[in-house]
Amino acid sequence: MRTILLFISVSLAVSAVYSLDNGLARTPPMGWNPWVRFRCSVDCVNYPETCIREELFMEMADIVASEGYKDAGYEFINMDDCWMSKQRDAQGILQPDPQRFPSGIKALADYVHSKGLKFGLYQDMGTETCDGYPGIWGHIETDAKTYAEWGVDYVKMDGCHNLGPTLFGEGFVNMTRALNETKRPIVFSCEWGFDMRLHNPNYTDIALHCNSMRQYNDVQDSWDQVINILNWYTGEQKVMSQVNGPGNFIDMDFIVVGDFALSYEQAQSQFALWSIMSSALLMSSDLRKMDPKMKEILLNREVIAINQDKLGKMGLMIYSKSPYEVWAKELDNDCFAAVILSKAYDMPHNFTVTMTMLGYPSQPYAVRDVINHRDLGTFVKDEPLSLTVNPSGVRMLKAVPSKKKGFKVY
């Protein structure tokens, strides 16, 4: 096919030559994306509040900037599928839908930037996006230049309608190079691993070329799907932990706190678990209608600090015995964090941990409940710490060596 010739053939064996050494995503990306809540809603006449149009992104930027989200670390306002026209222009340049984005993408990006935030958009490493809009296939260099000219700060690259594993991988390598050549700092979020799961993807190569890496199914507004995603990443934690870190983080998909399906306990659990796993934290809810209790979860700076810890370590499951699972994560300054999840369905139960069980027995630790903002005391070695955990709920701990006087939790 003629379009394939537009890609430079690059062997993945030497892919490090084009690695995405852009100095970005030193901690997991944080922001907002419309997909879970608004999908591909394009009927702005009948559904103006939920329509994918420039006003929606401007409203969300206003809220993120003014209601504490930006101050807590959320910085990206990202578009997803369905923002484009169905056709490129005569020069092969992408166009936004003229009715829904009449001001153009650069004007929208400028508006987001005026709020002290960053702007992201969506594309697909195929002939079409998942919902049938123009894909990037055959247009990598052109689109990368267009993104830079528009002032884009983040690109999410999907994988629908691709042309097979070899060309698909080469496309991501070439996109990395094209983004670097624009000289604009653009976070590159890839679904390379997700779409190549049946072809034994090399996650080390993916991490060399992507700042944020999706490897598993889309999240839905569903507790069962949240647990399904958590189980997959936990099952692959040996591999994922080796490629996760500053510059290239896993993306367990969107935070659905504040949507419809998750209870308060389940919402706390998703946020705590995504945080300890060092996943990207991208909200996908209607911030205009956010329940105050759910907003409090999203703005918990003590939990966010564990996600944003500069070591970038991925939390690892260290205990699993029904109905409890426990993850632990090494933090900067000789600290660590832990999450205890209860999969019980009946009632709250007590669970006892020790510093030895969590893997940190060598010295006394001042332990804090970061969800409830309470100091729990100082513990050492096998000294028991008993915690009540609600069904589908979590307790999240941060432990600081007690000798570190004045060390702040966040």
WOURVEN-V92265 format. One line per field, one symbol per residue. ss: DSSP state (H for helix, E for strand, L for the rest). psi: psi as a letter, one per 40 degrees, with the letter a starting at -180 (. if undefined). A space follows every 10 residues. Layout:
ss->???
psi->???
This chain:
ss->LHHHHHLLLL LHHHHHHHLL LLLLLLLLLE EEELHHHHLL LLLLLLLLLL LLLHHHHHHH HHHHHHLLHH HHLLLEEELL LLLELLLLLL LLLLLELLLL LLLLHHHHHH HHHHLLLEEE EEEELLLELL LLLELLLLLH HHHHHHHHHH LLLEEEEELL LLLLHHHHHH HHHHHHHHHH HHLLLLEEEE LHHHHLHHHL LLHHHHHHHL LEELLLLLLL LLHHHHHHHH HHHHHLHHHH HHHLELLEEE LLLLELLLLL LLLHHHHHHH HHHHHHLLLL EEELLLHHHL LHHHHHHHLL HHHHHHHLLL LLLLLEEEEE ELLEEEEEEE LHHHLEEEEE EELLLLLLEE EEELLLLLLL LLLLEEEEEL LLLEEEEEEL LLLLEEEEEL LLLEEEEEEE ELLLLLLLLL
psi->idddeehhhh hedfdddfig geeifeihih aiiedddebf hegeddgdde igiddddddd dddddefedd deehehhhia ieeiieiiad eehihihddd gdeidddddd dddeefiihi iiahgadiid eeihiehefd ddddddddde fiehhhhafi fifidddddd dddddddddd eeehhhhhhi fdddeedefg ihddddddeh dhhheaiiii ghdddddddd dddddedddd ddehahdhii heaihehead dhiddddddd ddddddefii ghigigedfh hdddddddeh dddddddehe dfihihhehh hheiihiihh iiffiiiihh hheiediiii hhiidddeeg eeiihhhhhe defhheahii behihhhhhi heiihhihhh heeghehid.
